[in-house]
């Protein structure tokens, strides 16, 4: 699996400004990683009748922390 990473920078416009930088961030989807596109189109017809997976527990779903400033 090829994982692409990026740098995430969050700036809060206060006086003085606050900047947070996170290196090597990766995109995470709620339903988890998907199959590569070439493999996905090939196996799609075989997974139509596959039952849905159980949802992720609520305490594991949050990816953004709330600011209580």
Residue frames relative to the residue before (quaternion, step in Angstrom):
aa qw qx qy qz dx dy dz
X 1.0000 0.0000 0.0000 0.0000 0.00 0.00 0.00
X 0.2954 -0.7548 0.5650 0.1541 3.53 -0.90 0.96
X 0.0928 -0.8048 0.5855 0.0304 3.58 -0.56 1.13
X 0.1909 -0.7617 0.6117 0.0961 3.52 -0.86 1.02
X 0.1290 -0.7915 0.5929 0.0733 3.55 -0.93 0.83
X 0.1236 -0.7772 0.6137 0.0636 3.53 -1.27 0.38
X 0.4581 -0.6469 0.5253 0.3094 3.55 -1.31 0.16
X 0.1966 -0.7776 0.5919 0.0796 3.55 -0.81 1.07
X 0.0312 -0.7935 0.6078 -0.0089 3.58 -0.79 1.04
X 0.0940 -0.7766 0.6225 0.0252 3.56 -0.85 1.04
X 0.0882 -0.7970 0.5973 0.0168 3.56 -0.78 1.08
X 0.1502 -0.7588 0.6296 0.0725 3.56 -0.90 1.00
X 0.2984 -0.7887 0.5166 0.1485 3.55 -0.56 1.21
X 0.2338 0.7324 -0.5893 0.2483 3.52 0.18 1.39
X 0.4105 -0.6744 0.5332 0.3040 3.60 -1.23 -0.09
X 0.4626 -0.3525 -0.7598 0.2906 1.63 -0.69 2.41
X 0.6269 -0.5420 0.3936 0.3978 3.60 -1.21 0.45
X 0.2401 -0.7488 0.6013 0.1415 3.57 -1.17 0.68
X 0.0497 -0.8023 0.5946 -0.0136 3.56 -0.81 1.01
X 0.0714 -0.7688 0.6351 0.0207 3.55 -0.95 0.98
X 0.0673 -0.7968 0.6004 0.0077 3.57 -0.88 0.96
X 0.0780 -0.7787 0.6222 0.0181 3.53 -0.95 0.97
X 0.2296 -0.7944 0.5529 0.1028 3.56 -0.58 1.19
X 0.8355 0.1989 -0.1796 0.4798 3.56 -1.24 0.60
X 0.2161 0.7667 -0.5627 0.2209 3.58 0.93 0.91
X 0.1456 -0.7719 0.6102 0.1036 3.56 -1.16 0.56
X 0.4922 -0.6378 0.5047 0.3102 3.56 -1.16 0.62
X 0.0734 -0.7849 0.6151 0.0140 3.54 -0.92 0.97
X 0.2366 -0.7694 0.5767 0.1392 3.57 -0.85 0.95
X 0.6336 -0.5537 0.3802 0.3839 3.57 -1.18 0.51
X 0.7528 0.3869 -0.2153 0.4871 3.59 0.96 -0.81
X 0.6177 -0.5778 0.3405 0.4107 3.59 1.21 0.29
X 0.7031 -0.4508 0.3186 0.4482 3.55 -1.26 0.05
X 0.3054 -0.7450 0.5589 0.1982 3.55 -1.10 0.61
X 0.6252 -0.5191 0.4184 0.4057 3.52 -1.30 0.27
X 0.6033 -0.5401 0.4177 0.4122 3.60 -1.12 0.50
X 0.6479 -0.5653 0.3439 0.3774 3.60 -1.07 0.74
X 0.6696 0.4979 -0.3221 0.4472 3.61 0.83 -0.88
X 0.6757 0.4649 -0.2856 0.4957 3.58 1.00 -0.80
X 0.6269 0.5695 -0.3253 0.4205 3.59 1.01 -0.85
X 0.6863 0.4704 -0.2999 0.4668 3.60 0.83 -0.90
X 0.6433 0.5274 -0.3202 0.4533 3.59 1.08 -0.68
X 0.7785 0.3508 -0.1823 0.4874 3.61 0.88 -0.91
X 0.4079 0.7506 -0.4537 0.2538 3.59 1.24 -0.14
X 0.6684 0.5101 -0.3069 0.4459 3.60 0.87 -0.91
X 0.6780 0.4975 -0.2900 0.4569 3.59 1.11 -0.62
X 0.7236 0.4340 -0.2501 0.4750 3.62 1.17 -0.35
X 0.3610 0.7605 -0.4799 0.2472 3.61 1.23 0.11
X 0.7640 0.3642 -0.1971 0.4947 3.59 0.90 -0.88
X 0.4116 0.7116 -0.4704 0.3208 3.58 1.25 0.18
X 0.4400 -0.6973 0.4849 0.2916 3.65 -0.77 0.91
X 0.5624 -0.6048 0.4469 0.3439 3.55 -1.16 0.62
X 0.4673 -0.6588 0.5091 0.2976 3.54 -1.14 0.66
X 0.5984 -0.5554 0.4302 0.3852 3.56 -1.20 0.46
X 0.5353 -0.6347 0.4419 0.3395 3.61 -1.02 0.72
X 0.5858 -0.5708 0.4482 0.3607 3.53 -1.25 0.50
X 0.5618 -0.6036 0.4408 0.3546 3.58 -1.01 0.77
X 0.5977 -0.6185 0.3705 0.3505 3.63 -0.91 0.88
X 0.6743 0.5020 -0.3161 0.4397 3.62 0.94 -0.75
X 0.6895 0.4476 -0.2858 0.4925 3.63 1.21 -0.28
X 0.5730 0.6452 -0.3538 0.3608 3.58 1.25 -0.23
X 0.6338 0.5789 -0.3350 0.3885 3.59 1.03 -0.73
X 0.0943 -0.7999 0.5918 0.0322 3.55 -0.84 1.00
X 0.7229 0.3592 -0.2176 0.5488 3.58 1.27 -0.21
X 0.3068 -0.7517 0.5562 0.1773 3.56 -0.83 0.98
X 0.4261 -0.6931 0.5183 0.2635 3.56 -1.04 0.75
X 0.3610 -0.7156 0.5596 0.2107 3.54 -1.10 0.75
X 0.1258 -0.7923 0.5943 0.0564 3.59 -0.77 1.02
X 0.1402 0.8361 -0.5138 0.1317 3.55 0.94 0.94
